[in-house]
Amino acid sequence: MPKMKTNSSAKKRFAFTGSGKIKRKRAYKNHILTKKEKDRKRALGKMAIVSKEDLGNVKMLLCIGK
């Protein structure tokens, strides 16, 4: 059986923490930034942890065992 291929777009978008959790970027910080508050834009720049509901799909894209 051939090896599983990692999804190329997923490997660029996700990273691992030291404890093994998966980090992601937050949405809504690409355009129309003039109407958003400064504090909100600063918070959107920080990384977030992938929720447990989405974890299975992300692991499948990254070819990680459950």
Rosetta constraint file for C-alpha pairs under 8 A:
AtomPair CA 4 CA 63 HARMONIC 6.66 0.50
AtomPair CA 5 CA 63 HARMONIC 7.08 0.50
AtomPair CA 6 CA 10 HARMONIC 7.71 0.50
AtomPair CA 6 CA 11 HARMONIC 7.13 0.50
AtomPair CA 6 CA 61 HARMONIC 6.04 0.50
AtomPair CA 6 CA 62 HARMONIC 4.99 0.50
AtomPair CA 6 CA 63 HARMONIC 5.61 0.50
AtomPair CA 7 CA 11 HARMONIC 6.42 0.50
AtomPair CA 7 CA 61 HARMONIC 5.28 0.50
AtomPair CA 7 CA 62 HARMONIC 6.13 0.50
AtomPair CA 8 CA 12 HARMONIC 6.76 0.50
AtomPair CA 9 CA 13 HARMONIC 6.50 0.50
AtomPair CA 10 CA 14 HARMONIC 6.15 0.50
AtomPair CA 10 CA 58 HARMONIC 7.64 0.50
AtomPair CA 10 CA 61 HARMONIC 6.37 0.50
AtomPair CA 10 CA 62 HARMONIC 6.60 0.50
AtomPair CA 11 CA 15 HARMONIC 7.53 0.50
AtomPair CA 11 CA 62 HARMONIC 6.48 0.50
AtomPair CA 13 CA 24 HARMONIC 6.50 0.50
AtomPair CA 13 CA 25 HARMONIC 7.25 0.50
AtomPair CA 14 CA 22 HARMONIC 6.51 0.50
AtomPair CA 14 CA 23 HARMONIC 5.68 0.50
AtomPair CA 14 CA 24 HARMONIC 5.16 0.50
AtomPair CA 14 CA 25 HARMONIC 7.72 0.50
AtomPair CA 15 CA 22 HARMONIC 5.69 0.50
AtomPair CA 15 CA 23 HARMONIC 5.15 0.50
AtomPair CA 15 CA 24 HARMONIC 6.80 0.50
AtomPair CA 16 CA 20 HARMONIC 5.77 0.50
AtomPair CA 16 CA 21 HARMONIC 5.67 0.50
AtomPair CA 16 CA 22 HARMONIC 4.60 0.50
AtomPair CA 16 CA 23 HARMONIC 5.79 0.50
AtomPair CA 17 CA 21 HARMONIC 5.29 0.50
AtomPair CA 17 CA 22 HARMONIC 6.19 0.50
AtomPair CA 17 CA 23 HARMONIC 6.68 0.50
AtomPair CA 21 CA 49 HARMONIC 6.97 0.50
AtomPair CA 21 CA 50 HARMONIC 7.73 0.50
AtomPair CA 22 CA 49 HARMONIC 5.84 0.50
AtomPair CA 22 CA 50 HARMONIC 5.77 0.50
AtomPair CA 23 CA 47 HARMONIC 6.29 0.50
AtomPair CA 23 CA 48 HARMONIC 5.58 0.50
AtomPair CA 23 CA 49 HARMONIC 4.57 0.50
AtomPair CA 23 CA 50 HARMONIC 5.92 0.50
AtomPair CA 24 CA 47 HARMONIC 5.69 0.50
AtomPair CA 24 CA 48 HARMONIC 5.34 0.50
AtomPair CA 24 CA 49 HARMONIC 6.00 0.50
AtomPair CA 24 CA 50 HARMONIC 6.23 0.50
AtomPair CA 25 CA 45 HARMONIC 7.58 0.50
AtomPair CA 25 CA 46 HARMONIC 7.11 0.50
AtomPair CA 25 CA 47 HARMONIC 5.00 0.50
AtomPair CA 25 CA 48 HARMONIC 6.17 0.50
AtomPair CA 26 CA 44 HARMONIC 5.60 0.50
AtomPair CA 26 CA 45 HARMONIC 6.90 0.50
AtomPair CA 26 CA 46 HARMONIC 7.16 0.50
AtomPair CA 26 CA 47 HARMONIC 6.40 0.50
AtomPair CA 26 CA 48 HARMONIC 6.56 0.50
AtomPair CA 27 CA 44 HARMONIC 7.10 0.50
AtomPair CA 28 CA 44 HARMONIC 7.35 0.50
AtomPair CA 29 CA 33 HARMONIC 6.93 0.50
AtomPair CA 29 CA 41 HARMONIC 6.71 0.50
AtomPair CA 29 CA 44 HARMONIC 6.37 0.50
AtomPair CA 29 CA 45 HARMONIC 7.31 0.50
AtomPair CA 32 CA 36 HARMONIC 7.67 0.50
AtomPair CA 33 CA 41 HARMONIC 7.67 0.50
AtomPair CA 36 CA 40 HARMONIC 6.63 0.50
AtomPair CA 36 CA 41 HARMONIC 6.66 0.50
AtomPair CA 37 CA 41 HARMONIC 6.32 0.50
AtomPair CA 38 CA 42 HARMONIC 6.21 0.50
AtomPair CA 39 CA 43 HARMONIC 6.22 0.50
AtomPair CA 40 CA 44 HARMONIC 6.16 0.50
AtomPair CA 41 CA 45 HARMONIC 6.42 0.50
AtomPair CA 42 CA 46 HARMONIC 7.21 0.50
AtomPair CA 50 CA 54 HARMONIC 6.52 0.50
AtomPair CA 50 CA 55 HARMONIC 6.21 0.50
AtomPair CA 51 CA 55 HARMONIC 6.10 0.50
AtomPair CA 52 CA 56 HARMONIC 7.59 0.50
AtomPair CA 54 CA 58 HARMONIC 6.35 0.50
AtomPair CA 55 CA 59 HARMONIC 6.05 0.50
AtomPair CA 56 CA 60 HARMONIC 6.18 0.50
AtomPair CA 56 CA 66 HARMONIC 7.70 0.50
AtomPair CA 57 CA 61 HARMONIC 6.36 0.50
AtomPair CA 58 CA 62 HARMONIC 6.23 0.50
AtomPair CA 59 CA 63 HARMONIC 5.83 0.50
AtomPair CA 59 CA 64 HARMONIC 5.04 0.50
AtomPair CA 59 CA 65 HARMONIC 7.15 0.50
AtomPair CA 59 CA 66 HARMONIC 7.42 0.50
AtomPair CA 60 CA 64 HARMONIC 6.30 0.50
AtomPair CA 60 CA 65 HARMONIC 7.94 0.50
